[in-house]
């Protein structure tokens, strides 16, 4: 039987936050339940850590430079999008939230559209529930399988009850947005290891966790409708985030926490409950061919993703020993070109933009955390050094993730890990050349010059 497809996305939800991925207790109870009913992917990543490019890659199965959306640009006209392949076999398509982040909108031919304004700025669980119920009922009337893309706008800024929320939203908007089912206090909001444990950082991270819980409320509301309509047994459910949290050293970068996503897939009859896949690197690019396979259609040959279905039953896939990620452009359309490759043990980052003078700027510096880091740096020399590194970087970064999981100690320029760095440089160059990356030649020149100095 052709399955229905429910694809749920979060906006800026770091994988490490989800309880089922070892995160904060009580942050994501409904996602945790979904994971217990399906499969968790511990090494899942998105190809790029910014919203529209990540979502465009998801819906095309192609890297940003090959689908046209390196930044906030439209997908190229000659690049197929998922509805192009699934609509001919009868699927009805709906989208809830983040509508403007898949363009051109007319390429998708959505049968049902609900914008953020119709969903409590994308943060009202009951509005998502009503829209889901209406969509499922419409599909039932036409006896068609359906594909619903339910995009929660949490935990994107402004966070719940934050100063940003009060400054950016008028009172009537704030009253339309329900509070999370749990609000976190700073005392229970331990910051991730790549951020300093400062009072204002804790305050903001607590606000972020509260917004993550409201995202989880949306997940629960949508899944409740699925169960109430007795559609769960014939629905392939996928949950993931578009990238990591909007804090320094995360979103809009190429660190592990920038691109790691809490990917969960539930497919009754095809995936046993409670499974964990932790030995293969997988990408959101892989979801395009996977969904095509599930729907019984040919995904075509010109993709950067690979079908995941053999992993659902414990199979092995060669070539999943490392992950390459990229960054091109911020939401403000500033180019900070980065390329990275990671294995289970190491991370190598090439910052093509770093020249020792240019300063990095991105939306992850909004809010309390970055100013708190700067203030701490006035008296703490180690914090000052880390702040300056974040602003200017250096052409290369290399981290031993086994001993340094939060990437705090860049070992480039030291005698450590020379062999491993050379191996990852070679793998990255081969990957960029194979995929026709626009900076492949520049990286080749960089490598040649490095070897002669």
matplotlib code that plots the C-alpha trace (Angstrom):
import matplotlib.pyplot as plt

x = [0.0, 1.3, 2.1, 1.1, 4.1, 4.2, 7.4, 7.8, 10.6, 11.8, 13.5, 16.9, 16.5, 19.9, 20.1, 21.7, 18.6, 16.2, 15.8, 16.0, 19.4, 20.7, 19.5, 17.7, 15.2, 11.6, 12.5, 11.0, 8.7, 6.6, 9.6, 11.1, 7.9, 8.1, 11.7, 10.8, 8.3, 10.8, 14.5, 16.9, 19.9, 22.7, 25.0, 22.4, 23.3, 21.9, 24.3, 24.2, 23.3, 20.9, 17.2, 16.2, 19.2, 18.8, 15.1, 15.8, 18.4, 15.9, 13.2, 15.6, 18.2, 20.9, 23.6, 23.0, 25.3, 23.5, 19.9, 20.4, 19.7, 23.1, 21.5, 17.9, 17.5, 14.9, 15.5, 16.6, 13.8, 15.4, 15.9, 13.1, 11.4, 9.8, 6.2, 7.3, 7.9, 5.2, 2.3, 2.0, 1.4, -1.5, -0.2, -1.9, 0.5, 0.2, 2.5, 2.1, 4.5, 7.8, 6.0, 8.3, 11.4, 10.7, 10.7, 9.5, 6.3, 4.5, 6.9, 5.5, 1.8, 0.7, -3.0, -3.1, -1.1, -1.2, 1.2, 2.8, 0.2, -2.5, -0.7, 0.0, 3.2, 4.0, 3.9, 0.3, 0.0, -3.8, -3.7, -1.4, -3.8, -6.7, -4.9, -3.6, -7.1, -8.5, -5.8, -6.3, -10.1, -9.7, -7.3, -9.7, -12.5, -10.4, -9.0, -5.5, -2.3, -0.9, 2.3, 2.2, 5.1, 4.5, 7.1, 7.2, 8.7, 10.0, 12.7, 13.7, 14.1, 12.3, 12.3, 9.4, 9.0, 12.3, 13.2, 13.3, 9.8, 8.5, 10.4, 9.6, 6.0, 3.1, 0.9, -1.9, 0.6, 2.0, -1.5, -2.1, 0.9, 0.3, 3.0, 4.9, 3.6, 6.8, 8.8, 12.5, 14.3, 18.0, 18.9, 17.9, 19.3, 22.9, 24.5, 26.1, 29.9, 30.8, 29.2, 30.4, 28.3, 27.4, 24.2, 22.8, 23.8, 21.8, 18.9, 18.8, 19.3, 16.4, 14.2, 15.5, 14.6, 11.1, 10.6, 12.0, 9.3, 6.6, 8.0, 7.5, 4.0, 3.4, 4.8, 2.5, -0.6, 0.1, 0.7, -2.4, -4.5, -2.8, -3.7, -7.3, -7.9, -6.4, -3.8, -0.7, -0.3, 0.0, 2.0, 5.7, 6.7, 10.0, 11.2, 14.3, 15.5, 16.9, 20.1, 21.5, 20.7, 21.0, 24.0, 27.6, 29.6, 26.4, 24.0, 25.5, 28.8, 30.3, 30.8, 29.3, 26.6, 25.9, 24.6, 23.7, 20.0, 17.7, 16.5, 13.8, 11.8, 8.8, 7.3, 5.1, 5.8, 9.1, 11.0, 10.9, 10.3, 13.1, 16.0, 19.1, 21.4, 24.7, 27.3, 26.6, 26.7, 23.4, 22.2, 18.9, 19.8, 19.1, 15.4, 14.5, 15.5, 14.2, 10.7, 10.7, 11.4, 8.7, 6.2, 7.3, 8.8, 12.3, 14.2, 16.4, 20.2, 21.3, 21.1, 23.6, 21.5, 21.2, 18.3, 18.2, 15.8, 18.5, 19.5, 16.0, 16.7, 20.3, 21.9, 25.3, 26.1, 29.7, 30.8, 29.1, 32.3, 32.4, 30.2, 30.9, 29.0, 29.2, 28.3, 27.8, 25.7, 24.0, 20.4, 21.8, 23.3, 26.9, 29.2, 31.3, 32.3, 33.2, 33.7, 34.0, 34.5, 34.0, 34.4, 33.5, 36.8, 37.8, 36.6, 38.4, 37.0, 38.3, 37.3, 37.8, 36.7, 39.2, 42.0, 42.9, 41.0, 37.4, 35.0, 32.3, 28.7, 25.6, 22.2, 23.6, 25.0, 21.6, 20.2, 22.1, 24.7, 27.2, 27.1, 27.6, 30.6, 32.0, 31.5, 33.1, 36.0, 36.8, 38.2, 38.7, 41.6, 40.6, 37.1, 38.6, 40.7, 37.8, 35.6, 38.3, 38.7, 35.0, 35.1, 38.1, 38.8, 41.7, 41.9, 41.9, 40.5, 41.1, 39.6, 40.0, 36.4, 37.2, 39.0, 37.4, 33.8, 32.8, 35.7, 37.4, 41.0, 42.0, 45.2, 46.1, 49.6, 50.6, 52.4, 49.3, 47.1, 49.2, 48.4, 44.7, 44.5, 46.2, 43.8, 40.7, 42.1, 42.5, 39.0, 37.5, 39.3, 38.1, 34.6, 34.5, 35.9, 33.5, 30.4, 31.6, 31.7, 32.3, 35.4, 37.0, 39.7, 40.3, 40.7, 43.1, 45.2, 45.1, 46.3, 49.1, 50.3, 50.2, 52.4, 55.1, 55.3]
y = [0.0, 3.5, 5.2, 8.6, 10.8, 13.1, 15.2, 17.3, 19.9, 22.0, 25.4, 25.7, 22.6, 21.3, 17.5, 17.5, 19.2, 16.3, 13.9, 10.8, 12.0, 12.4, 16.0, 17.9, 16.0, 16.9, 19.0, 16.8, 14.1, 13.6, 13.3, 10.9, 8.8, 8.9, 7.8, 4.9, 3.8, 4.0, 4.6, 7.3, 8.3, 9.4, 10.6, 12.5, 15.9, 18.6, 19.7, 23.4, 25.2, 27.9, 27.6, 28.1, 26.3, 23.4, 23.0, 23.4, 20.6, 18.4, 18.9, 18.4, 15.8, 18.1, 20.2, 23.9, 24.8, 22.2, 23.2, 27.0, 27.9, 28.6, 31.4, 32.7, 32.1, 30.1, 26.5, 26.4, 25.7, 22.6, 20.9, 18.5, 19.0, 16.2, 16.9, 16.6, 12.9, 12.0, 13.9, 11.7, 8.7, 10.5, 12.3, 15.3, 17.9, 20.2, 22.6, 24.1, 27.0, 28.1, 28.5, 31.3, 29.1, 26.9, 29.0, 29.4, 28.6, 27.8, 25.0, 22.9, 23.2, 22.8, 21.7, 23.1, 26.0, 27.4, 30.3, 31.1, 33.8, 31.2, 29.0, 31.5, 32.7, 29.0, 28.3, 27.2, 23.4, 23.5, 25.5, 22.8, 20.1, 21.8, 22.3, 18.7, 17.4, 19.4, 18.3, 14.6, 14.9, 16.5, 13.8, 11.1, 12.6, 12.1, 8.7, 9.9, 9.3, 12.5, 14.2, 16.8, 19.0, 20.4, 23.0, 24.3, 27.7, 27.0, 27.1, 29.9, 33.4, 35.1, 32.6, 32.2, 35.2, 36.7, 40.4, 39.8, 38.5, 41.5, 43.9, 42.2, 41.2, 43.4, 42.4, 41.0, 38.7, 37.5, 36.7, 34.5, 32.3, 29.8, 29.2, 25.9, 23.0, 23.4, 26.6, 26.1, 28.0, 29.1, 26.7, 23.7, 25.0, 23.8, 25.4, 23.1, 22.7, 25.0, 27.9, 29.5, 28.9, 32.5, 33.9, 35.5, 32.5, 30.3, 32.7, 32.7, 28.9, 28.4, 30.5, 28.4, 25.2, 26.5, 27.2, 23.7, 22.3, 24.2, 22.8, 19.4, 20.4, 20.9, 17.5, 15.9, 17.8, 16.7, 13.1, 13.0, 13.9, 11.2, 8.6, 10.0, 9.6, 6.0, 6.9, 6.1, 2.5, 3.6, 6.8, 7.2, 9.8, 11.7, 14.3, 16.5, 20.0, 22.3, 22.8, 23.6, 26.2, 30.0, 30.6, 31.4, 28.4, 26.6, 27.9, 29.4, 27.5, 24.1, 22.6, 19.3, 21.2, 23.4, 20.6, 17.6, 17.0, 14.9, 12.6, 10.1, 7.9, 5.8, 3.5, 0.7, -2.6, -1.4, -0.2, -2.0, 0.1, 1.4, 1.0, 3.2, 3.7, 5.0, 3.6, 5.4, 9.1, 10.1, 13.3, 15.0, 14.8, 11.1, 11.7, 12.6, 9.2, 7.4, 9.0, 8.2, 4.6, 4.4, 5.9, 3.5, 6.0, 6.4, 9.2, 9.6, 9.4, 13.0, 13.2, 13.8, 11.7, 7.9, 5.8, 4.8, 1.9, -0.8, 0.8, 0.3, -3.4, -3.2, -3.3, -1.7, 0.9, 1.7, 5.3, 6.5, 6.8, 10.6, 13.7, 16.8, 20.0, 23.5, 27.1, 29.9, 32.8, 34.3, 35.5, 39.0, 37.8, 38.0, 35.3, 33.4, 30.4, 27.3, 23.6, 20.8, 17.1, 15.1, 11.5, 9.9, 11.0, 14.2, 17.5, 19.5, 23.0, 25.1, 28.8, 30.2, 33.7, 34.0, 36.5, 37.7, 40.9, 40.3, 39.8, 37.2, 38.4, 36.3, 36.0, 33.6, 36.7, 38.1, 38.0, 37.7, 35.1, 36.9, 40.2, 38.1, 36.5, 39.8, 41.2, 38.2, 38.7, 42.1, 40.4, 36.8, 36.5, 33.0, 34.1, 37.1, 34.8, 32.6, 35.6, 36.9, 33.5, 33.4, 36.8, 36.2, 32.4, 31.1, 29.3, 25.8, 24.2, 20.7, 19.0, 15.7, 15.0, 12.0, 14.2, 17.5, 16.9, 20.6, 21.7, 24.0, 23.2, 23.9, 21.8, 23.2, 24.6, 22.0, 18.7, 16.8, 14.8, 15.7, 12.4, 12.6, 16.3, 15.3, 12.4, 14.6, 17.4, 14.8, 13.4, 16.8, 17.9, 14.7, 15.3, 18.9, 18.0, 15.1, 17.2, 20.2, 22.5, 26.1, 26.3, 23.0, 24.7, 27.3, 24.5, 22.7, 25.8, 26.4, 22.8, 23.2, 26.4, 24.9, 22.0, 24.3, 26.5]
z = [0.0, -0.9, 2.4, 3.5, 4.4, 7.4, 7.4, 10.6, 10.8, 13.7, 13.2, 14.9, 17.2, 18.1, 18.1, 21.6, 23.1, 22.4, 25.3, 23.0, 21.8, 25.3, 25.8, 28.5, 30.6, 29.7, 26.7, 24.0, 25.5, 22.3, 20.1, 22.6, 22.3, 18.5, 18.6, 20.9, 18.2, 15.3, 14.6, 15.8, 13.6, 15.8, 13.0, 10.9, 9.5, 7.2, 4.4, 5.4, 8.6, 7.6, 7.0, 3.3, 1.8, 4.2, 3.3, -0.4, -0.2, 1.6, -1.1, -4.0, -2.8, -4.1, -2.4, -2.3, -5.2, -7.4, -6.6, -6.7, -3.1, -1.6, 0.4, 0.3, -3.4, -5.3, -6.5, -10.1, -12.6, -14.1, -10.7, -9.8, -6.4, -4.5, -5.6, -9.2, -8.6, -6.1, -7.6, -10.7, -8.5, -6.8, -3.8, -2.3, -0.9, 2.1, 3.9, 7.4, 8.1, 6.6, 3.3, 2.0, 2.7, -0.3, -3.5, -6.1, -4.3, -7.5, -8.2, -5.4, -6.3, -2.7, -2.4, 1.1, 2.5, 6.0, 6.7, 10.0, 10.6, 10.4, 12.9, 15.8, 14.1, 13.6, 17.3, 18.2, 18.6, 18.3, 15.1, 13.7, 14.9, 13.2, 9.9, 9.9, 10.6, 7.7, 5.3, 6.2, 5.7, 2.3, 1.2, 2.4, 0.3, -2.8, -1.7, -2.4, -0.4, 1.1, 1.9, 4.7, 5.5, 9.0, 9.9, 13.5, 13.8, 17.3, 18.7, 16.3, 17.8, 19.4, 22.2, 24.6, 26.9, 25.9, 25.5, 21.8, 21.8, 23.7, 21.4, 18.1, 18.5, 19.4, 22.3, 20.1, 18.5, 21.8, 23.1, 20.0, 20.9, 23.7, 26.3, 26.2, 28.2, 30.3, 30.9, 31.9, 34.6, 34.2, 37.0, 34.9, 31.7, 31.5, 28.4, 25.8, 26.2, 23.3, 25.2, 28.5, 31.6, 32.3, 34.0, 30.8, 28.7, 31.1, 30.9, 27.2, 26.9, 29.3, 27.0, 24.0, 25.9, 26.6, 22.9, 22.1, 24.4, 22.5, 19.3, 20.9, 21.7, 18.0, 17.2, 19.7, 18.4, 14.9, 15.8, 18.0, 14.9, 12.9, 15.6, 16.0, 12.3, 12.4, 9.8, 11.9, 10.6, 7.0, 7.5, 7.2, 9.8, 9.7, 12.1, 11.8, 12.4, 9.7, 11.7, 15.1, 17.7, 16.9, 19.2, 18.5, 17.2, 16.1, 13.4, 10.2, 10.7, 9.9, 13.4, 14.4, 16.4, 13.4, 11.1, 13.4, 13.3, 15.5, 12.7, 13.7, 11.3, 12.2, 9.5, 10.9, 9.2, 7.8, 10.9, 14.2, 17.3, 19.4, 16.9, 16.9, 13.8, 15.1, 12.8, 9.5, 8.7, 7.0, 5.5, 5.0, 1.3, 1.7, 2.5, -1.1, -2.6, 0.5, 0.1, -3.6, -2.8, -0.2, -2.7, -5.4, -7.8, -9.4, -7.8, -10.8, -11.0, -10.5, -6.7, -3.9, -1.4, -1.2, -0.1, 3.5, 3.4, 3.8, 7.1, 8.4, 8.9, 10.0, 6.6, 5.9, 3.3, 2.2, 1.9, 5.1, 7.1, 6.9, 6.3, 4.2, 5.1, 3.6, 4.3, 1.8, 2.9, 6.0, 6.1, 5.7, 2.4, 3.6, 2.2, 4.6, 2.6, 4.7, 3.9, 6.5, 6.7, 9.9, 10.9, 14.2, 15.6, 13.9, 12.3, 9.7, 8.7, 5.8, 6.2, 2.7, 3.9, 6.8, 6.0, 9.5, 9.1, 8.0, 10.8, 10.8, 11.5, 11.6, 13.3, 15.9, 17.6, 18.4, 21.9, 25.2, 24.6, 22.4, 24.3, 27.5, 26.0, 25.0, 28.5, 30.1, 27.7, 29.2, 32.3, 31.1, 28.7, 27.6, 26.8, 24.9, 22.9, 22.0, 21.1, 18.8, 17.2, 16.5, 14.8, 12.5, 12.6, 10.7, 7.3, 8.8, 11.9, 13.1, 16.2, 17.9, 18.7, 21.0, 23.5, 22.5, 21.6, 21.7, 19.4, 21.8, 20.9, 17.3, 16.8, 13.4, 13.6, 16.1, 15.6, 16.7, 14.3, 11.2, 9.5, 10.2, 9.0, 5.7, 5.3, 5.8, 3.5, 0.8, 1.3, 1.3, -1.9, -3.6, -2.5, -3.6, -7.0, -7.5, -6.7, -8.7, -5.7, -6.8, -4.5, -5.4, -7.5, -4.7, -2.2, -4.5, -4.8, -1.0, -0.5, -3.1, -1.5, 2.0, 0.9, -0.4, 2.7]

ax = plt.figure().add_subplot(projection="3d")
ax.plot(x, y, z, "-o")
ax.set_aspect("equal")
plt.show()
